[in-house]
Amino acid sequence: MKMRLTFGILMLTALSVINVVSLVAKEDWTQKANMPTVRSGFTTCVVNEKIFAIGGYVDGLGDLSLSTVEMYDPKTDTWERKADMPTARTDAALSVVDGKIYAIGGTVLGRFEVDILVDGEVRRIPRWKAEDIPTVEMYEPATDTWTPRADMPTPRNTSACVVDGKIYAIGGTSDKVKSFRLDTVEVYDPVTDTWAKGKNMNRARAGAAVSVVDGKIYVMGGTGLPLIINHSGPFLSSIEVHDPSRNNWREVGDMYTAKAGHTASVINGRIYVIGGYFRNQGQQEKRFKTVEIYHPRIGRWTQKPNMLDTLVGHKAEVINGDIYIFNDAAHNDVPFTTVAVYDTEERQGVNPIDKLLKTWGTIKKVD
């Protein structure tokens, strides 16, 4: 079984129903309408202040990947089904350019059973099948239509961001590459529908958080090389920044903790890093309740009081200073996919440091 599936599929013991409620029932957290389709491995993006949840997978046997597209309207707290993505997949990277959504790469996932003789008895054992793909498809929300675009050169499960109208596919994993985890950067131009080789990162990274501030790309943490057999590590704490104008990568420091499965949301030039997990050599796992703010312009961190509960494998989107958290069904151990919003009040000009001290302080729980 691939190491990625250890993180994405076998981590089914995170938040209980009580814990989900306790997370969102406190000051400045609001629970929103659950996602209609219970799924894991979906990805999200924002177009015109509406959030699109695309793809993913469901539990079961057979072909598990989904082509499902659902749109969330924060103003009405409602979901609307949209045209299915042509290629069903999990963990497609999503980027938005000129109001159009580009779904890039990802994994086609399935599970089947095989008969194995154990102690003279035939037993049916589940086996996973996962294939990383290079497929790129473009969605136009205005017309609710999908269009195929040029394949990414490297089939992979990747992260992506946009700088100056071009999409940067950064790192990730590929079952087509011997090292599995990648330092690869490839750049897509939507105008010409072409890909170009970018400058590789200094380190291979999967499960890292990627964000853009002042035209520079920040990649935080994740898992790297060398691979550890039957383990999801090693985990990284380092931060790399890429300046496309200079075409170089440089390390600019570290997070407080090595981790993966966290998110990085940009508000007013600050990066909110939320949650994540770490696993040591003894397979002991630590899931984080942390909310930390990185200030790229001065290279400093602000550490905030913990959330009440852990967040791992979630998705985070920002609209008008609010952070919307979409909690993956595989990571919250509840029969629905939860949505919560955190009001940072940054749109109102409130100092986020003062605000977060008040907010998280009221929901902090002693371990």
N, C-alpha and C positions, 0 to 999 in steps of 0.2 A: 504494500500500500504506500502511496506517495506521502511524503512528509507533510505536504500541504493539507491532506485530508485529515491528518492527526489534529491539526488546528481547526479546520473548517467543519468537520463532520463529527469527530468523536468528542468534542467539548460540548456536552449536552447537559452540564450540571451547574449553570451559572445562577440566574436569578429566579427565585420563586415568584408566584403571583403576589404574595405579600410584599416581597422586596421591591417588585416593580411599582406597586402602589406607593410604598414608602419613599421611593426615589422621587416620584413626581407629585406627591401630595404636599410637599413643603413649599415654603415661601419662594416665589418666583419660578417654580417648576409647575408646568401645567400638562396634564395628560391629555392627549389628543385622540382622534378617531383611529382605531387600529387599521393596519393595512388589510385590505379585503382578502388578499391571497396569502395564506400562511406559507412562508418560504424562507430559505437561507441563501446566502451567497449572492443576493441581489446587489446592485450598485445604484447610486443616486446622483442626480445633478439638478440644477436650477435653471429654468428658462422663464423670463417674465414673471418672477416671483411665484412660480409654481414649481413643485418638486416632482420629478419623475423617478419612479422606482422600476428598474428594468432587469429582466432575466432572473437568474438564481436557480435553485434546485429544491426538490421536495424529497421527503423520505419515501422509501419503498424499494421495489425491484423494477428492473428494466431501465429505459432511458429516463433519467431523473431531471435533466436540465429543462429550464423553462424559457419560453419566449415572451412571457407576460410583461405588459407595460401598463402601469397604473400611475395616474397623475393626482397629486395631492394639492388642494387649494387651501392655504392657511387662512384665508379670509373667511371661508365658509366651513372650514374643518370637514371637508368632504373629499372623497376619492372618486375618480372616474376612470373607467377602463378605456384604453387606447389600442390602436392597431398593434398586433403582435410583432415583435422583432422577427425578421425572416429566419435567423439562425438561433435556435435555442442554445443557451449557454449560461454558465455561472461565472461570476467575477469578471465580466467584461469591464474594461476601463472606459469611463464616460468623460467626454470633454465637450464643451459648448463653444462654438464659433459662429458669430453672426446669427444667433438664435437657432442654430441647428445643432442637434445632438449627434456625436460620433461615438458609436459603440465599437471598441477596439479589442481584438483578441479575446482571451478568456479560455474556459475549459468546457468541453462536452463531457458530461458525467453520467455514468450508469453503474448499476449494481446487478449482479447476477449470482446464481447459486451453482456450486459444483459438488459432485458426490466424492467424498474422500473416505477411505477405509481407515478407521480408528479403532484399535483393539478388537479387530475382527468384526466391527460393526460399521455399516455404511452411514455416514452422516452428511447432511447437506450443509455446506459452509458458504457464507456470502463472500463474494470477491468484488472489489471495486475496479472499474475501468474509467480512466480519465485521459482525455486527449486534449492537449493544448493546441489552439488554432490561431491562424493569423488574420481571421476574417474582420473586415471593417464594413460597417453599415451606417448610413446616415439617416436620421429621422428628422422630419420637418413638422414641428408641432402645429404650424398654421394649416397644413393640409392633412395631417395625420397619416403620412406616408413614409415608407422606407425606401432607400436607394442603395444598392451595393456600391462600394468604393474600392480603391486599390488595397490589396492585402498588405498588412504589415510584413516587413521582410523576415522577422523572426517570430514564428508561432510561439505565443507565450501568454501567461497570466501576468499582467503588468499593471503599473500605475501610470497615470497621465495627468498632464496639466497644460495650460495654454499661456504662451508668451508671444505678444505681437502677432496674433492671429495664426500662429503655428502650434501644432500639438506635439508635445514631447512625451514619448513613451519611455518610461524609465524603469530599469531593473526588472525584478519579478522572477518568475520561474518558468522553465520550459523542459518538457520531457524529451525534446528533440536535441538538447544540448547536454554534453557529458557532465558539466559542472552543476547542472540543474538550476542553481541560483545564478542570477545574471548581474553584471555591471553595465549591460548594454543600454545605450540610448539611441533611439531612432526618432527622426523628426518628420512629421507629416505636414504638407502644405495643402490645405483644402482647396485653394484656388486652382492649383495645377493637378490635384489628385495624385501627388507623387510623394515618395518617401526618400529621405536622405540619411546617411550615417551621421550620428551625433558624437560628441565627445563622451567617451565612457566615464562612468563614475570611478572614484578611487577604490571603492569597495563594491563587491556584489551584495545586493540587498533584495530581500523579499519581505512583504508585510510591513514595509516602511510607510511613514506618513509623508505625503508630498504636498507642498503649498507654494504659493508665489507671492512675494512682497517686493514692491518697487522694481518689477521686471526681473527679479532674480528668483531662482528655484531653490527651495529648501527641502532637503530629504533627511528625515529624522528616524534613527533607529532601524528596526527590522531585524531579520536574521541573515547571517552571512555565511562565509566559508572559513575553514573547511567544514564540510558536512559532518555531523555526528550521527553515527549509525543508530537507527531506531530512536531518534531524538529530534526535536524541532529546532535545536540551537545550531550554532552559537548565536546568542542575542547581542545586539549592538546598541550602544548608547550614543554613538557619534553622530554629528550633524555635518552634512556636506551642502555647500551652496554652489550653484552654477550661475555664472554670468554669461548669457548668450552673446553679449557684445564682445566679450574677451575670449569666449569659447574655452573656459577652464573651470575645473572643479577644485574647491579647496575646503578643508575641514575647518570649522569655525568653533568647535567646542563639543560639549556633550549634554545630553539630557541628564536629569538627576539619576535616572535608572535605565539600564538596558531593558528594552522591551519591544514587542511587536503587537499588532492588532489594535493600536491606538489611532486616534484621528487628530488632524491638525486643521483648525478653522481660522481663517484670517478675518479680523475685524479691526479697522482703523490702523492697519500696519502692524498689529500684534497677532501672534499665533497662539491660539488656545489649544493646548495638547491635553486630550481627555482619555483616561483609561488605558487599557492595554494589558499585557501579561508577560510573564517571564517564567522559564522552566530551567531548573538547575540540572547538573549532571545526574543527580539521583532521581530525576523525574518529578521532583517536588515543584508544584506550580504556584506562582504568586499572581493573583489578579489584582489590578490596581483600581483604587477609588479616586485617584489623583486628578486634579485640574491644575495645570501649570501654564503660565503665560511666558512665551519667549518674545523678547524685544529685539528684533534683528538689528535695528539701527545702533544699539549700544551693546549688543551681544550679552544681555543679562536675562536672568530668569526671575520670575515672581512665582513663588510657590503658595498655593491657596489651601485653605482647609479642605479636607477630603470630602467627597460625596459620601452619602450613606452607604451606597452599594457600588459594586464593581461594574465596569462596562468593558466588554471585549468583543471585537468583531462587529461593532456597531458602525453605522454610517452617520455622518454629520454634515448638515448643510446650513448656510447662513442666509437669512433674509432680514433685512432692515434691523440688524443688530441682534437678532434672536438666533440661537443655535438650536436647530431641530435635530433630535437624536432618533434614529431608526434602529431599533434593537433587533438584531438578527434572531430568527426563531430558533436556530441551533445553539444560541448562546444564552437564552433566557429561560429555557426549560418550562415554557408556558405554551398553551395551545393557541397562541395568536402572536402576531408580530406587532410589537408595541411602538408607539410614537410619543415622544415628549418634547417640549420646547422649554428652553432656558432663556430668560430675559436678561441680557447683560446690561441693558439700558445705555449702551454706548451710543445709540442713535440720538439719545437725548443729551449727549454731552457730559454724562456722569463719569467721573473717574472710575474705570473698571476695577482698580485695585480696592478702592473703598467699597464699591458695590459688592465685589465677590467676598470680601471679608465678612460683610453682613449676611450675604445669601448662604454661602457654604457653611458658615459658622452655625447657622440654625439647623442644618441637617446632618452635621457631623455626628458619627456614632463611634464610641470607643470600642475597639476590637477586643 
